[in-house]
């Protein structure tokens, strides 16, 4: 998947280090907004942001 695996790894690392859970807003900024600025993932700008955001929302809910 585009960046969900990366965001999952980030959340797992924070959990392992007993750090504060990453918010949806932080996840979206890190893994959607930043991804759109990279050459490999600039295609994300061509699709609706709603499914991208929902995938991160679902991930964050699953990790509650």
Secondary structure, DSSP 8 states (H G I E B T S, - for coil): --SHHHHHHHHHHHHHTT-----HHHHHIIIIIHHHTSSTTGGGGGS-HHHHHHHHHHHHHHT-
